[in-house]
Amino acid sequence: MVPFPVPAASGNTDLGVWDSADRRIEFNLELRRGAPGGVKPWPIRFFAIGHRGDGCPHALDLAAGDALWWVDHCHLDNPSSQKEADSFSLWADDYFATLRDEMTGEEVDPEGSPEQRAAAEAKGARESTLGCLAVAAIVGVAILALRWFFGR
């Protein structure tokens, strides 16, 4: 085993590639039984590696070397589910480079700890909420001003 390539995401179950073996196994067992929402049982040739919380996992096609599939809401039979890459290793190089860039853009140190990532993401969420509240307040004041102006 090698360490997860992005230390700040170690142990995650919220990204396109999970780093929790237990949760990944649990998810695959669930898919093999058929999941809620009418998901048909997955054949053993497919092995989900994670999803970003949108219900659309990436999965290895074990019968095709290390080909990688994107699966629309866990439905292998959905016409939009498709092979995304012939090689997981090549796909993973791009995926992890993009993940590092996204984290850096969100002021998360990819080399930091998962706790530092969580703290930076919480700070970003608070700042985003404050920004939304400020915009709402400005819009509210503008509406009141217009009502006052035209209501005279």
Rosetta constraint file for C-alpha pairs under 8 A:
AtomPair CA 3 CA 7 HARMONIC 7.83 0.50
AtomPair CA 4 CA 9 HARMONIC 7.51 0.50
AtomPair CA 4 CA 10 HARMONIC 5.77 0.50
AtomPair CA 4 CA 19 HARMONIC 6.72 0.50
AtomPair CA 5 CA 96 HARMONIC 7.26 0.50
AtomPair CA 6 CA 10 HARMONIC 6.74 0.50
AtomPair CA 6 CA 96 HARMONIC 7.22 0.50
AtomPair CA 6 CA 100 HARMONIC 7.14 0.50
AtomPair CA 6 CA 110 HARMONIC 5.70 0.50
AtomPair CA 6 CA 111 HARMONIC 6.38 0.50
AtomPair CA 7 CA 110 HARMONIC 6.21 0.50
AtomPair CA 7 CA 111 HARMONIC 5.19 0.50
AtomPair CA 7 CA 112 HARMONIC 6.13 0.50
AtomPair CA 7 CA 113 HARMONIC 6.05 0.50
AtomPair CA 7 CA 114 HARMONIC 7.10 0.50
AtomPair CA 8 CA 109 HARMONIC 6.96 0.50
AtomPair CA 8 CA 110 HARMONIC 5.06 0.50
AtomPair CA 8 CA 111 HARMONIC 5.70 0.50
AtomPair CA 8 CA 112 HARMONIC 4.88 0.50
AtomPair CA 8 CA 113 HARMONIC 4.47 0.50
AtomPair CA 8 CA 114 HARMONIC 4.41 0.50
AtomPair CA 8 CA 115 HARMONIC 7.69 0.50
AtomPair CA 8 CA 116 HARMONIC 7.23 0.50
AtomPair CA 8 CA 117 HARMONIC 5.76 0.50
AtomPair CA 9 CA 19 HARMONIC 7.66 0.50
AtomPair CA 9 CA 110 HARMONIC 7.53 0.50
AtomPair CA 9 CA 113 HARMONIC 7.55 0.50
AtomPair CA 9 CA 114 HARMONIC 5.64 0.50
AtomPair CA 9 CA 117 HARMONIC 7.51 0.50
AtomPair CA 10 CA 19 HARMONIC 5.91 0.50
AtomPair CA 10 CA 113 HARMONIC 7.70 0.50
AtomPair CA 10 CA 114 HARMONIC 6.21 0.50
AtomPair CA 11 CA 18 HARMONIC 7.20 0.50
AtomPair CA 11 CA 19 HARMONIC 4.62 0.50
AtomPair CA 11 CA 20 HARMONIC 5.11 0.50
AtomPair CA 11 CA 114 HARMONIC 7.79 0.50
AtomPair CA 12 CA 18 HARMONIC 5.41 0.50
AtomPair CA 12 CA 19 HARMONIC 5.17 0.50
AtomPair CA 12 CA 20 HARMONIC 6.19 0.50
AtomPair CA 13 CA 17 HARMONIC 7.72 0.50
AtomPair CA 13 CA 18 HARMONIC 4.81 0.50
AtomPair CA 13 CA 19 HARMONIC 6.55 0.50
AtomPair CA 13 CA 20 HARMONIC 6.38 0.50
AtomPair CA 13 CA 23 HARMONIC 7.26 0.50
AtomPair CA 13 CA 50 HARMONIC 7.02 0.50
AtomPair CA 13 CA 51 HARMONIC 7.81 0.50
AtomPair CA 13 CA 52 HARMONIC 8.00 0.50
AtomPair CA 14 CA 18 HARMONIC 6.79 0.50
AtomPair CA 14 CA 50 HARMONIC 7.66 0.50
AtomPair CA 14 CA 51 HARMONIC 6.60 0.50
AtomPair CA 14 CA 52 HARMONIC 5.06 0.50
AtomPair CA 14 CA 53 HARMONIC 5.88 0.50
AtomPair CA 15 CA 50 HARMONIC 6.64 0.50
AtomPair CA 15 CA 51 HARMONIC 5.62 0.50
AtomPair CA 15 CA 52 HARMONIC 4.29 0.50
AtomPair CA 15 CA 53 HARMONIC 7.27 0.50
AtomPair CA 16 CA 49 HARMONIC 7.38 0.50
AtomPair CA 16 CA 50 HARMONIC 5.10 0.50
AtomPair CA 16 CA 51 HARMONIC 4.29 0.50
AtomPair CA 16 CA 52 HARMONIC 4.95 0.50
AtomPair CA 16 CA 57 HARMONIC 7.02 0.50
AtomPair CA 16 CA 58 HARMONIC 6.84 0.50
AtomPair CA 17 CA 49 HARMONIC 5.44 0.50
AtomPair CA 17 CA 50 HARMONIC 4.69 0.50
AtomPair CA 17 CA 51 HARMONIC 6.53 0.50
AtomPair CA 17 CA 58 HARMONIC 7.77 0.50
AtomPair CA 18 CA 24 HARMONIC 6.85 0.50
AtomPair CA 18 CA 49 HARMONIC 6.18 0.50
AtomPair CA 18 CA 50 HARMONIC 4.94 0.50
AtomPair CA 18 CA 51 HARMONIC 7.44 0.50
AtomPair CA 19 CA 24 HARMONIC 7.97 0.50
AtomPair CA 20 CA 24 HARMONIC 6.09 0.50
AtomPair CA 21 CA 25 HARMONIC 6.08 0.50
AtomPair CA 22 CA 26 HARMONIC 6.15 0.50
AtomPair CA 23 CA 27 HARMONIC 6.05 0.50
AtomPair CA 24 CA 28 HARMONIC 6.23 0.50
AtomPair CA 24 CA 48 HARMONIC 7.25 0.50
AtomPair CA 24 CA 49 HARMONIC 6.48 0.50
AtomPair CA 24 CA 50 HARMONIC 6.77 0.50
AtomPair CA 25 CA 29 HARMONIC 6.16 0.50
AtomPair CA 26 CA 30 HARMONIC 6.24 0.50
AtomPair CA 27 CA 31 HARMONIC 6.26 0.50
AtomPair CA 27 CA 48 HARMONIC 7.59 0.50
AtomPair CA 28 CA 32 HARMONIC 6.13 0.50
AtomPair CA 28 CA 47 HARMONIC 6.46 0.50
AtomPair CA 28 CA 48 HARMONIC 6.12 0.50
AtomPair CA 29 CA 33 HARMONIC 6.47 0.50
AtomPair CA 30 CA 34 HARMONIC 6.32 0.50
AtomPair CA 30 CA 35 HARMONIC 6.00 0.50
AtomPair CA 31 CA 35 HARMONIC 5.44 0.50
AtomPair CA 31 CA 39 HARMONIC 7.68 0.50
AtomPair CA 31 CA 40 HARMONIC 7.87 0.50
AtomPair CA 31 CA 41 HARMONIC 5.76 0.50
AtomPair CA 31 CA 42 HARMONIC 5.58 0.50
AtomPair CA 31 CA 74 HARMONIC 7.76 0.50
AtomPair CA 32 CA 41 HARMONIC 4.66 0.50
AtomPair CA 32 CA 42 HARMONIC 4.61 0.50
AtomPair CA 32 CA 43 HARMONIC 6.52 0.50
AtomPair CA 32 CA 44 HARMONIC 7.24 0.50
AtomPair CA 33 CA 40 HARMONIC 7.81 0.50
AtomPair CA 33 CA 41 HARMONIC 5.01 0.50
AtomPair CA 33 CA 42 HARMONIC 7.30 0.50
AtomPair CA 34 CA 38 HARMONIC 7.38 0.50
AtomPair CA 34 CA 39 HARMONIC 5.26 0.50
AtomPair CA 34 CA 40 HARMONIC 4.78 0.50
AtomPair CA 34 CA 41 HARMONIC 3.81 0.50
AtomPair CA 34 CA 42 HARMONIC 6.74 0.50
AtomPair CA 35 CA 39 HARMONIC 4.93 0.50
AtomPair CA 35 CA 40 HARMONIC 6.93 0.50
AtomPair CA 35 CA 41 HARMONIC 7.16 0.50
AtomPair CA 39 CA 74 HARMONIC 6.41 0.50
AtomPair CA 39 CA 75 HARMONIC 5.56 0.50
AtomPair CA 40 CA 75 HARMONIC 6.94 0.50
AtomPair CA 40 CA 76 HARMONIC 7.99 0.50
AtomPair CA 42 CA 46 HARMONIC 6.80 0.50
AtomPair CA 42 CA 76 HARMONIC 7.45 0.50
AtomPair CA 45 CA 60 HARMONIC 7.97 0.50
AtomPair CA 45 CA 61 HARMONIC 5.73 0.50
AtomPair CA 45 CA 62 HARMONIC 4.95 0.50
AtomPair CA 45 CA 63 HARMONIC 5.61 0.50
AtomPair CA 46 CA 59 HARMONIC 6.04 0.50
AtomPair CA 46 CA 60 HARMONIC 5.58 0.50
AtomPair CA 46 CA 61 HARMONIC 4.79 0.50
AtomPair CA 46 CA 62 HARMONIC 6.00 0.50
AtomPair CA 46 CA 63 HARMONIC 7.96 0.50
AtomPair CA 47 CA 59 HARMONIC 5.11 0.50
AtomPair CA 47 CA 60 HARMONIC 5.14 0.50
AtomPair CA 47 CA 61 HARMONIC 6.73 0.50
AtomPair CA 47 CA 62 HARMONIC 7.25 0.50
AtomPair CA 48 CA 57 HARMONIC 6.26 0.50
AtomPair CA 48 CA 58 HARMONIC 5.75 0.50
AtomPair CA 48 CA 59 HARMONIC 3.96 0.50
AtomPair CA 48 CA 60 HARMONIC 6.34 0.50
AtomPair CA 49 CA 57 HARMONIC 7.05 0.50
AtomPair CA 49 CA 58 HARMONIC 5.85 0.50
AtomPair CA 49 CA 59 HARMONIC 5.51 0.50
AtomPair CA 49 CA 60 HARMONIC 7.20 0.50
AtomPair CA 50 CA 57 HARMONIC 5.42 0.50
AtomPair CA 50 CA 58 HARMONIC 6.08 0.50
AtomPair CA 50 CA 59 HARMONIC 7.61 0.50
AtomPair CA 51 CA 55 HARMONIC 6.34 0.50
AtomPair CA 51 CA 56 HARMONIC 5.86 0.50
AtomPair CA 51 CA 57 HARMONIC 4.27 0.50
AtomPair CA 51 CA 58 HARMONIC 6.38 0.50
AtomPair CA 52 CA 56 HARMONIC 7.54 0.50
AtomPair CA 52 CA 57 HARMONIC 7.53 0.50
AtomPair CA 54 CA 73 HARMONIC 7.52 0.50
AtomPair CA 55 CA 72 HARMONIC 7.54 0.50
AtomPair CA 55 CA 73 HARMONIC 4.75 0.50
AtomPair CA 55 CA 74 HARMONIC 6.49 0.50
AtomPair CA 56 CA 70 HARMONIC 6.91 0.50
AtomPair CA 56 CA 71 HARMONIC 5.41 0.50
AtomPair CA 56 CA 72 HARMONIC 4.95 0.50
AtomPair CA 56 CA 73 HARMONIC 4.34 0.50
AtomPair CA 56 CA 74 HARMONIC 5.79 0.50
AtomPair CA 57 CA 70 HARMONIC 6.12 0.50
AtomPair CA 57 CA 71 HARMONIC 5.52 0.50
AtomPair CA 57 CA 72 HARMONIC 7.34 0.50
AtomPair CA 57 CA 73 HARMONIC 7.15 0.50
AtomPair CA 57 CA 74 HARMONIC 6.43 0.50
AtomPair CA 58 CA 68 HARMONIC 6.72 0.50
AtomPair CA 58 CA 69 HARMONIC 5.49 0.50
AtomPair CA 58 CA 70 HARMONIC 4.63 0.50
AtomPair CA 58 CA 71 HARMONIC 6.10 0.50
AtomPair CA 59 CA 68 HARMONIC 5.66 0.50
AtomPair CA 59 CA 69 HARMONIC 5.13 0.50
AtomPair CA 59 CA 70 HARMONIC 6.52 0.50
AtomPair CA 59 CA 71 HARMONIC 7.23 0.50
AtomPair CA 60 CA 66 HARMONIC 6.03 0.50
AtomPair CA 60 CA 67 HARMONIC 5.78 0.50
AtomPair CA 60 CA 68 HARMONIC 4.68 0.50
AtomPair CA 60 CA 69 HARMONIC 6.25 0.50
AtomPair CA 60 CA 88 HARMONIC 7.37 0.50
AtomPair CA 61 CA 65 HARMONIC 6.96 0.50
AtomPair CA 61 CA 66 HARMONIC 6.25 0.50
AtomPair CA 61 CA 67 HARMONIC 5.38 0.50
AtomPair CA 61 CA 68 HARMONIC 6.08 0.50
AtomPair CA 61 CA 69 HARMONIC 6.96 0.50
AtomPair CA 62 CA 66 HARMONIC 6.13 0.50
AtomPair CA 62 CA 67 HARMONIC 7.35 0.50
AtomPair CA 65 CA 87 HARMONIC 7.73 0.50
AtomPair CA 66 CA 86 HARMONIC 6.91 0.50
AtomPair CA 66 CA 87 HARMONIC 5.23 0.50
AtomPair CA 66 CA 88 HARMONIC 5.39 0.50
AtomPair CA 66 CA 89 HARMONIC 7.73 0.50
AtomPair CA 67 CA 83 HARMONIC 7.12 0.50
AtomPair CA 67 CA 84 HARMONIC 7.81 0.50
AtomPair CA 67 CA 85 HARMONIC 5.78 0.50
AtomPair CA 67 CA 86 HARMONIC 4.36 0.50
AtomPair CA 67 CA 87 HARMONIC 4.77 0.50
AtomPair CA 67 CA 88 HARMONIC 5.77 0.50
AtomPair CA 68 CA 83 HARMONIC 5.85 0.50
AtomPair CA 68 CA 84 HARMONIC 5.66 0.50
AtomPair CA 68 CA 85 HARMONIC 5.12 0.50
AtomPair CA 68 CA 86 HARMONIC 6.33 0.50
AtomPair CA 68 CA 87 HARMONIC 6.40 0.50
AtomPair CA 68 CA 88 HARMONIC 5.52 0.50
AtomPair CA 68 CA 91 HARMONIC 7.88 0.50
AtomPair CA 69 CA 81 HARMONIC 7.28 0.50
AtomPair CA 69 CA 82 HARMONIC 5.55 0.50
AtomPair CA 69 CA 83 HARMONIC 4.12 0.50
AtomPair CA 69 CA 84 HARMONIC 5.00 0.50
AtomPair CA 69 CA 85 HARMONIC 6.87 0.50
AtomPair CA 70 CA 81 HARMONIC 5.75 0.50
AtomPair CA 70 CA 82 HARMONIC 5.61 0.50
AtomPair CA 70 CA 83 HARMONIC 6.25 0.50
AtomPair CA 70 CA 84 HARMONIC 5.94 0.50
AtomPair CA 71 CA 75 HARMONIC 6.16 0.50
AtomPair CA 71 CA 76 HARMONIC 5.82 0.50
AtomPair CA 71 CA 78 HARMONIC 7.85 0.50
AtomPair CA 71 CA 80 HARMONIC 7.66 0.50
AtomPair CA 71 CA 81 HARMONIC 4.50 0.50
AtomPair CA 71 CA 82 HARMONIC 6.59 0.50
AtomPair CA 72 CA 76 HARMONIC 7.12 0.50
AtomPair CA 72 CA 78 HARMONIC 6.53 0.50
AtomPair CA 72 CA 80 HARMONIC 6.33 0.50
AtomPair CA 72 CA 81 HARMONIC 5.08 0.50
AtomPair CA 75 CA 81 HARMONIC 7.24 0.50
AtomPair CA 76 CA 81 HARMONIC 5.99 0.50
AtomPair CA 77 CA 81 HARMONIC 7.03 0.50
AtomPair CA 85 CA 90 HARMONIC 7.93 0.50
AtomPair CA 85 CA 91 HARMONIC 6.32 0.50
AtomPair CA 87 CA 91 HARMONIC 6.28 0.50
AtomPair CA 88 CA 92 HARMONIC 5.78 0.50
AtomPair CA 89 CA 93 HARMONIC 6.34 0.50
AtomPair CA 90 CA 94 HARMONIC 6.80 0.50
AtomPair CA 91 CA 95 HARMONIC 6.09 0.50
AtomPair CA 92 CA 96 HARMONIC 5.92 0.50
AtomPair CA 93 CA 97 HARMONIC 6.21 0.50
AtomPair CA 94 CA 98 HARMONIC 6.10 0.50
AtomPair CA 95 CA 99 HARMONIC 6.09 0.50
AtomPair CA 96 CA 100 HARMONIC 6.10 0.50
AtomPair CA 97 CA 101 HARMONIC 6.31 0.50
AtomPair CA 98 CA 102 HARMONIC 6.10 0.50
AtomPair CA 99 CA 103 HARMONIC 6.13 0.50
AtomPair CA 100 CA 104 HARMONIC 6.16 0.50
AtomPair CA 100 CA 110 HARMONIC 5.67 0.50
AtomPair CA 101 CA 105 HARMONIC 6.15 0.50
AtomPair CA 102 CA 106 HARMONIC 6.25 0.50
AtomPair CA 103 CA 107 HARMONIC 6.25 0.50
AtomPair CA 103 CA 108 HARMONIC 4.83 0.50
AtomPair CA 103 CA 109 HARMONIC 6.57 0.50
AtomPair CA 103 CA 110 HARMONIC 6.18 0.50
AtomPair CA 104 CA 108 HARMONIC 5.21 0.50
AtomPair CA 104 CA 109 HARMONIC 5.94 0.50
AtomPair CA 104 CA 110 HARMONIC 6.82 0.50
AtomPair CA 106 CA 121 HARMONIC 7.72 0.50
AtomPair CA 106 CA 124 HARMONIC 7.56 0.50
AtomPair CA 107 CA 120 HARMONIC 6.85 0.50
AtomPair CA 108 CA 112 HARMONIC 7.74 0.50
AtomPair CA 108 CA 116 HARMONIC 7.56 0.50
AtomPair CA 108 CA 117 HARMONIC 5.66 0.50
AtomPair CA 108 CA 120 HARMONIC 5.85 0.50
AtomPair CA 108 CA 121 HARMONIC 7.40 0.50
AtomPair CA 109 CA 116 HARMONIC 7.81 0.50
AtomPair CA 109 CA 117 HARMONIC 7.07 0.50
AtomPair CA 110 CA 117 HARMONIC 7.90 0.50
AtomPair CA 112 CA 116 HARMONIC 6.10 0.50
AtomPair CA 112 CA 117 HARMONIC 6.96 0.50
AtomPair CA 113 CA 117 HARMONIC 6.35 0.50
AtomPair CA 114 CA 118 HARMONIC 6.18 0.50
AtomPair CA 115 CA 119 HARMONIC 6.20 0.50
AtomPair CA 116 CA 120 HARMONIC 6.12 0.50
AtomPair CA 117 CA 121 HARMONIC 6.08 0.50
AtomPair CA 118 CA 122 HARMONIC 6.05 0.50
AtomPair CA 119 CA 123 HARMONIC 6.16 0.50
AtomPair CA 120 CA 124 HARMONIC 6.20 0.50
AtomPair CA 121 CA 125 HARMONIC 6.15 0.50
AtomPair CA 122 CA 126 HARMONIC 6.22 0.50
AtomPair CA 123 CA 127 HARMONIC 6.20 0.50
AtomPair CA 124 CA 128 HARMONIC 6.06 0.50
AtomPair CA 125 CA 129 HARMONIC 6.15 0.50
AtomPair CA 126 CA 130 HARMONIC 6.22 0.50
AtomPair CA 127 CA 131 HARMONIC 6.15 0.50
AtomPair CA 128 CA 132 HARMONIC 6.24 0.50
AtomPair CA 129 CA 133 HARMONIC 6.21 0.50
AtomPair CA 130 CA 134 HARMONIC 6.15 0.50
AtomPair CA 131 CA 135 HARMONIC 6.30 0.50
AtomPair CA 132 CA 136 HARMONIC 6.14 0.50
AtomPair CA 133 CA 137 HARMONIC 6.11 0.50
AtomPair CA 134 CA 138 HARMONIC 6.25 0.50
AtomPair CA 135 CA 139 HARMONIC 6.17 0.50
AtomPair CA 136 CA 140 HARMONIC 6.03 0.50
AtomPair CA 137 CA 141 HARMONIC 6.17 0.50
AtomPair CA 138 CA 142 HARMONIC 6.15 0.50
AtomPair CA 139 CA 143 HARMONIC 6.17 0.50
AtomPair CA 140 CA 144 HARMONIC 6.24 0.50
AtomPair CA 141 CA 145 HARMONIC 6.06 0.50
AtomPair CA 142 CA 146 HARMONIC 6.17 0.50
AtomPair CA 143 CA 147 HARMONIC 6.12 0.50
AtomPair CA 144 CA 148 HARMONIC 6.07 0.50
AtomPair CA 145 CA 149 HARMONIC 6.01 0.50
AtomPair CA 146 CA 150 HARMONIC 5.97 0.50
AtomPair CA 146 CA 151 HARMONIC 8.00 0.50
AtomPair CA 147 CA 151 HARMONIC 5.45 0.50
AtomPair CA 148 CA 152 HARMONIC 6.31 0.50
